[in-house]
Amino acid sequence: MIGLRSRWVSVLLLLAGQMFSGAQTSPQRIVSLAPNITEMVYRLGLQDRLVGRTAFCSYPPGVERLPSVGGYLDPDFEQMVRLEPDWVLLLPNPEMERKLRHLGLTTLTLPNETVEEILQGLLKLGEVFHVPERARQVVQGIRDTLQWIRRQCRGKRPVRAVLVVGRTPGTLQRIYVAGGETYLSQLWNMSGGQNIFQNIPLRYFETSWEDLIKADPQAILEFRGQPLKAAEMARVRREWQALNLLTAVRKQHLFLLSDRMFLIPGPRIARIAMQFYQMAEQIRGNNGD
């Protein structure tokens, strides 16, 4: 009788230990400090655990109803502490991470510069939230779409383009572009394009008119990150006429990408790649390729 009771006690202790361990390792209250991370949490079906987000997290619809913890560069630390999160999810930022941990907050850093980092971030969240199979399905779906696009592009001449991520408003001064070690460049390259600066060992950098003229891209992809009215789009196109030596300008292969999706390296990268593929196909069609 004593032996039987002892075995029952052991079983109960084991179950209690498993319950306690699960409660400690599966975060229930999450604060996201980046729009792409917020989208990842939603994509994995874990939005009910999100208790705080940045002022720039506006997708999916409804996320604005969550409490804001300010911007990424000027976060409201007091608000974060009040929300009592189990974990705070953020982009690589050692100084920010140090401050958060000093406040007693647990952090998880998720790199997002390349396509593979984005996919690995989804898998990591799947592990942390105890939904690894769901994360694997999401990642596999993205990989399948990217592989399909690659197959469609086999044997086709790549469309050479410059990926413009910023410049002085109203002018063609201080033009910043994406280098090869970025998700934008990688997605363009696997979708039928070729980044003219893909061999530059920098992620984002300032280029010159001379370098653009020398490279002579067939297309210009300018990422604006906010909606443009028709008059604004016409003005931007006129601004590029100052560089009408470029093939892209002469043939009017200027794409003004105002959807914020393009600047959010999250689970919608397959949709970005699909739109890139359609752009490349359009340009090849105009060129008669």
N, C-alpha and C positions, 0 to 999 in steps of 0.2 A: 504493500500500500504506500509505504514511504517512497519506494522507487518510482511508482507511477506518478505520485504527486510531484516528485522532483522533475520528472520528464515534462509534465504540464507546465511547471514554472519556467523551465528552460525554453519551451515553445513560446510562452507568453512574452518572455523577455526578448526573444528573437524578433517576434512580430512588432513589439514596441520599439525596438531599435531600428527596424526597417521604416516604421512610420515616422520616427523622429528624423532619421537620415533623409527621407524624402522631403520632409517639411523644410529641412535646412538647405537642400540642394536645388529645389525647384522654386525659383523666385515667383512670388505672387503679386508683388507691387513693383512696377518698372517705370523708370523715367528714361525717356529717349532724348538724346541731345543732338540729333541729326535727322533731317527728313528721310534720308534713305533707310536709316535704322527703323524709323517709325513705320515705313512701308514694309520692311521685312517682318516686323512683328505682326502687322495686319495680314500679310501674305501667309504667314504660318498659322493664322486663325487664333492668335493669342491677344487680340486687342482688349479683351476683358481684363487683362492684367496691367494694361498701360494706364498709369495714373498721372503722367505729366509728359509734356512735349515742348519743343521750342516754338517760338513765335513764327518760325518759317515752315513748320509742319502743317501743310494744308491739304494733304492727300493721304488716304482716301477721304471722300466726303464724310463729314461728321467728326473728323478728328479735332476740328477747331473747338468743339465743346469741352475738350479736356483742358485742365489747368495749364497755363503757359509758364515756363520757367525762364523766360527771356530768350535772348539770342545766344548763339554759340560763343561769340566773343565777349558778350556781356551778360552772363547768366545770373539769374536771381538765386543765389545760394540759400538764402533764408527760406524761399519758397520750396526749394528742393528738400531741405531738411524737414519742413512742415509736412510734406507729402509722405514722409517716412518710407521711402522706397527700399526694397530688398537689394536691388541692384540699379546702378545708373549705367546706361549704355552710351558709349561715346566713340568718336573718331580718334585716331592716334594724336595725343596731345599730352606729353608727360607732365607739363606744368598744371594743366587742368586736372589731370588724374591725381596729382599730388595734393591739390587743394581739396578735392572731393574726399579723398581718403583721410585727410586731416580732420574733416568734419564727421568722420565715422561712417562714411558711405562706401559701400562695396561697388566696384567698377568693373566693367567689361569693355575692352577696347576692340573695335572691329575695323580693320583696314579696308579701304574701298577704292584704291587707285586703279586696280586692274580688274579685268573680268574674273580671273580666278580668285582674287581676293574677295570679290563680291559673293561668289558662289560659296567659298569657304566660310564666309561670314554667316550665310544662311544655315549651313550645316552646323556651325558652332552654336548658333541660337537654338537649333533643334536639339542639340545635346543638353544645353543649359536648361531648356524648358521641358525636357523629357518628351519631345515629340520628334525623335530622330527620323522615323519613317516618313512623316509628313514633310520634313525638310528635304529628305532625299528625293521624294517625288517632285517637289517644287524645282529642285536643282536639275533633276533629270529632264523635266519638261523644258527648262531653259536650254539645256545642252542639246536636246533633240531639235529644237527650233534653230539654234545656231548651226548645227550640223546640216540641217536641211538647206539653209541659206548657202552654206559653203558649197554644197553639191550643185546648187543652181548656178553658181558662179564659175564652176570649173571650165577652163578653156576660153573664158572671156577676158578681154583686155581690161585691166583695172582702170578705174577712173581716178586720175590724180587730182587731189583736192587739198586745200588748206582749211584747217579747222580753227576758226577764229572764236576765242572765248571772251574777248574783251578788247576795248579800244577807247580812246578819248571820245566822249560823246560829241557828235556833230562833225568829227574830222576823221581822217585816216592816220592819226598820230598814235603812237604807243600801242601798236597792234600786238596783242598777246595771242599766242596760238598753242595748240596741244602738240606735245612731242609723242614719241612712240610708246613710252611706258605709261599710257593712260587708257582707261576703258573706252573713251571716245575714239581714239586712234585704232585700238584693237577691233572695236565693233565695225568701224568703217572699213578696215582692211579685210575683215572676214565677210563683208557684205558686198563685195564687188568693187571696192575702192582701194586707193593707196594714198596714205598720208604723205605729202611731199616732205614733211619733216620727221618721218618715222625713224630716221637714223640718228636724230639728235638725242643725246643721252640726258635730256631734261624733260620734266613732265609738262610744265607750262612756262613759256618764256616770251620775251619781246622779240619781234622780228622787224626787219627793215623793208622799205620799198625795194631796195636793191636785191635783197634775197628773194622777195616775192617775184620780181620780174625775172630773175635768173631761173627760178624753179618753174615759173609760168604754169600754174595749176589750171586744169580744165574746169574746175568747179570751186566755188567758195561756199563753205558752210559756216554761217555766222550764228552763234548761239546767243540769244537775247535774254531768255529766262523770264520774260513777261510779255503779255499780249501786245501786239502792235496794231494800231488802227491803220486803215488804208493809206491815209495821208502820211503817217509815220513810215510805213513800208516804202512808199514812193520816195520819201526824203532819203532814206538809207540807201536805196538803189542809186539815187543821184550822187550821193557821196562817193560811192565806189567808182563813178565815172572818172575820178581823178587818176585812177589806175587803169585806164582803158587800153594800156599795152598788154594787159593780161587776157589770155584766151577766155577765161571764165567771165570776164566783164564784157568782152566783145560779143560773146555768144549768149549772154544773159543767163549763165548758169550760176546764179546767186540764190542760195536757199537761206531764208531768214527763219530760223527755228526758234519760235517764241514760246513753245510749250516747255514748262519747267521740267517736264519729264526727262528731257535730254540732259539736264544738268544734275540729275539725281541718280547716282550710281547704285541703284537698288534692284528689286526683282522685276522691274519693267525693262531691263536691258534687252530682252528678246524682242519687245515691241520696238525699241529704238533700232535694233539691227534690221528688223523688217522694213521700217521706214527708210533706213539707209539703203537697203537693197533696192527699194522702189525708186529712190532718187538716182542711183547709179544706172538702173535700167532705163530711166527716162533720158538721162544724158547720153547713154550709148545709142538710144533710138534717135535722138536729135542729131547725133554725129553720123548716123547710118552704119554704126558698127554691128 
